[in-house]
Amino acid sequence: MDVENQRMQKPRKGRRSGAPEGRSVQPGRPAARGRCGGLAGRPSVPPPGPLQRALLPATREASFPGCSGEHHGSRRGGAGPAGVEQSLRDSMAHLDSEVKEECLREDLKFYFMNPCEKFRARQQIPWKLCLQILKIVMVTTQLVRFGLSNQLVVAFKEENAAAFKHLFLKGYSGTDEDDYSCSVYTQEDAYESIFFAINQYHRLRNISLGTLGYGESEGNRIGLKVCKQHYKKGTMFPSNETLNIDSDIKIDCIHLDLQALSQSSQDWKNSSFFSLEFYRLLQVEISFQLKGIDLQTIHSRELPDCYVFQNTITFDNNAHSGKIKIYFDSDANIEECKDLTISGSIQKNTQYVLVFDAFVIVICLASLILCTRSIVLALRLRKRFLNFFLEKYKRQVCDADQWEFVNGWYVLVITSDLMTVIGSVLKMEIKAKNLTNYNLCSILLGTSTLFVWVGVIRYLGYFQAYNVLILTMQASLPKVLRFCACAGMIYLGYTFCGWIVLGPYHNKFQNLNTVAECLFSLVNGDDMYATFAHIQQKSLLVWLFSRLYLYSFISLFIYMILSLFIALITDSYDTIKKYQQNGFPVTDLQEFLKESSSKEKCQKESSAFLSRVCCLRRSRSDDHLILVN
């Protein structure tokens, strides 16, 4: 009996003290799989339950090999060593599954945290947030400096174009009559206008106030080129209603250089080229090239630009209505100055600006790399979640949950960074006078700055009061797009109808572009009376139709379509407010994340064995976790 009592006391002692030893018998297998990978913090430990109760007997038996098989068999209903080993495998497999699930859940929770929560959870510095704040300051400063420089360029071009019109157009009043600059109504005025432009070109150096000089035209010749277009031949007798004309167009040109213009003006004025038959004449075109230097950039400590102005004066007689319209077109191109010597501190200031632009490029590249890395890790996390969901629940995750892993803000930031980098490189080349494409550079920098400031809404969305705007836009966007597609069909119908019927009688309906702009302004309540009043009452039928057309359009779009448009957004806003009060619809992803919170509520103490398997539990609760995407 004493021997038997000793043998019976050993298992009891093992059951009391063998548990801690049993947890450390097989540390290799759980520890190898227990470390949280990916984005996870330190996951919470599951509470003691059936898993531990199933594991502890197996670990006790593995810890005391001296226990006989007969004894275990008597306690386990005849199971031998093979049964014990199978039970241990099942327990460890179940443990691995639980560990993987907890690690995945913690990874998901950590991914959907905002930067402040991530910092509290893992003391991880929000580098992307810091970079975005720094990038906003740097990109905005860069855009302001470039905008001021671009304004000087545009102002120089416009002021020179206005000066050219006063120099070369006879009788120019300072204001264009319509899309053309001025017009003439007699043959004498037409001849005088043509000869006036040629004489002013010859006297340019003596009369111009700007830094202008003659440029080389076609064939590297300095001078101007005069071309006329007319029908080949024909006769016309309006009194007899007789017309005989060849519709083929013939183009004749003459080149007048400075040497020819220096001679007596009567020599070239009396040439047969300037003997015009106005009933056959279609147009006369005078083209010449001028060069200039913009010196106002020196005041802003920048290198000056050299310009080439390609000017064209067109006398349009295509209508043969007794009115010749005169068009002046000036195309300014910036070229690199060949020999530029300026003393002072301008060169040093240019180097500072280039260093600043290079720093902006470095910041944007760092932001681009971090956001791209986040997207890649998010896609990997989504793949893990999809595989786990398919393996455990035997079904696919809904599309809405899958799109939660695609952060649209990161895509916006990456697009902004790419545009900023390209625009900054162009700006550096423009600053070094290697490129002159101001327009493309301004579009890239302007659009990138727009995206950067729009991205600030993402961080405001972490607060519930500001998040209403984002959620309302997200919820109403599909309905608004479908509504706009239907309303757009009606809008296009009114656009084509107004262009065909009212185009000849109203200057706002002369082409499709102006018609669309006019109707859009009417929808917003702008310029209504002027649109009604400017309809020419030359045709009673057209005048009546214009009233019916305008009244029906305004009533339909302002009182019905626009009201429905606002109602769609209001309905989405009310829905979001109700969801915030009563709770949003729970998806599979949110339900999966809630399971962790429910476990943390009932958990009182952590298991030492599972703490080694995974990580230390965070004390902070995530009961109010919100998907920020």
Secondary structure, DSSP 4 states (H G I P E B T S, - for coil): -HHHHHHHHHHHHHHHHHHHHHHTTS-HHHHHHHS--TT---PPPPPSSHHHHHHHHHHHHHH-TTS-HHHHHHHTTS--HHHHHHHHHHHHHHHHHHHHHHHHHHHHHHHTS-HHHHHHHH----HHHHHHHHHHHHHHHHHHHHHHHHHHHHHHHHHHHHHHHHHHSTT--SS-SSSSSEEE-SHHHHHHHHHHHHHHHHTHHHH--SSEEE-B-TTS-BEEEEEEEEESSEEEEGGGTEEEE---EEEEEEEEEHHHHHS-HHHHHTSGGG---TTTEEEEEEEEEEEEEE-GGGGGT---EEEEEEEEEEEE-TT-SS-EEEEEEEEEEEE--SS----SSHHHHHHHHHHHHHHHHHHHHHHHHHHHHHHHHHHHHHHHHHHHHHHHHSSPPPHHHHHTTS-HHHHHHHHHHHHHHHHHHHHHHHHTTS---HHHHHHHHHHHHHHHHHTHHHHHTTSHHHHHHHHHHHHHHHHHHHHHHHHHHHHHHHHHHHHHHHGGG-GGGSSHHHHHHHHHHHHTT-SHHHHHHTS-TT-HHHHHHHHHHHHHHHHHIIIIIHHHHHHHHHHHHHHHHHHHHH-PPP-HHHHHHHHHHHHHHH--S--HHHHHHS-PPPSS--TT-----
